[in-house]
Amino acid sequence: MAVIAGNWKMHMAPEEACTFFGAFEIDEMMANNEILIFPPAISLLAAYKCEDRDPRVQLGIQNVHWEDRGAFTGEISAVMAASVGASYALVGHSERRQLFGETDEQVALKVAAALRHGLIPVICVGETLEEREAGRVNEVILSQLDLALTSIPDPEARFLIAYEPVWAIGTGKTATPMDAAGAHGTLRNRLEQAIGATTAARTEILYGGSVQPSNATEILAAQDVDGVLIGGASLNPQSFGEITRAAG
């Protein structure tokens, strides 16, 4: 079983979300996977209520604030997201870090907020091209992970990790299976040190970065890759379905 997650980013208005679910069907080859969709916040409730959405497709919020309520114009709290059908929360996506200046400290606070309200955080980590070329991949992704782990006091709490090299997101460039396996192995080893081998083994680590039907099988076969976080290809129900089938 793999986790197949689609991040719609700033696409898919409420009516488009329902159109997607009307065209997305889970067949026998797809049914053993855990399937997640992260709609934009304005479409989350519509997706939750959409009659055509197979209930096996779980929903998440793309971002949460670390406070439960307050004077934070434009923000959405974890408790709000949970109240309209979210089961998961993306935390620390590279676009939040790169475009909006989100820090590792803020990511840790958001992880805590998600867990506090019953959401499963998907903790995103990844290096820029400059950091990769400087040989700092492990340093960067472990620093990002370590601080997030400080917000998970319960070793039994479920969370996921998404490794998304920044240079491969929306660029058409994809990390090789060896690149992905190397980074995922580094993350898994750190989890073993921090939370124990048993919990580390059951914590899913997803790869994100220009995942397409054409490369999904190869990526999913890489060592320590437990699923994928898909951007553009998740907007099309046919391509999203092909990737889900590739997971078997």
Secondary structure, 3 states (H helix, E strand, C coil): CCEEEEECCCCCCHHHHHHHHHHCCCCCCCCCCEEEEECCHHHHHHHHHCCCCCCCEEEEECCCECCCCCCCCCCCEHHHHHHCCCCEEEECCHHHHHHHCCCHHHHHHHHHHHHHCCCEEEEEECCCHHHHHCCCHHHHHHHHHHHHHCCCCCCCCCCEEEECCHHHCCCCCCCCHHHHHHHHHHHHHHHHHHHCHHHHHHCCEEEECCCCCCCHHHHHCCCCCCEEEECHHHHCHHHHHHHHHHCC
